[in-house]
Amino acid sequence: MQKITLPKCCVSCEHYTHKGYDNDILCPFKNKSRTAFGECKKHKSNVFSTEICNLFEKIEEVRQGKLF
């Protein structure tokens, strides 16, 4: 069995709170133009869930092995 890991981007960060979806000209998903977005509590700003940050902090439940 392979271990599943989450990318080091906002969607899997402790500081991210999901709010909705918005147009994203840099959307990484094929044939899509909208990406999930939310608020970063660390930076106090809105961010797309696919953004990568140097202050990334893994979600506590993932750290404890409870999600996967």
N, C-alpha and C positions, 0 to 999 in steps of 0.2 A: 504494500500500500504506500502510495506517495503522500508526503506531507504537503498540505496546502499552505501557501504563504500569501499574504496580502502585499501589494506594492507599497512603497514608502511615499504614498501620496495622501492628500487630505482625507479622502473617503475612509481610510483606515487609521486615522490619527485621533488621539484622545481629545484634541482641541476642536475638532470639527463637529458642527451641528447642521444636519441637512435641512434646507428650507424649500427647495423646489427644483425646477429646471429652467434654463435660460438659453438663448442663442449664444453659440460659441463658434467663432470663425476658425478656431484651432481645435475643434472637436476631434478627438482621436478615434471615434467610432466610424466605421465605414458607412457611407450613405446617410449619415446623420448630421444634424446641425445644432442639436440641443444637448447640453451636458448638465448633469446634476450640479447644483451649487448650494452653498450654505455659508455659515459664519465660522470664522476662525477665532476662537476665544483668545488665543495667544497674541494674534496681530490685531484683533478687534476690527476686522474687515470682512467683506464678502469675498469668497473664493470659489473657484470651480473645483469639484471633487477630484479632478485628475491632476491638479497642480502638485508639484513636488517642492518640499520646503526643507531647509536645513535644520529646522526646529521640530521635525517629525518626532512624535512620541506614540508608540504603538498602543492601541486600545487595550485597556486593562484586562478585559475578558480573553483577548487573544494571548496576552502575555501569560495568563494563568492556564491557558489551554482549554478554556471552557467553550469557545465557539467552534473550534475545529478539532 
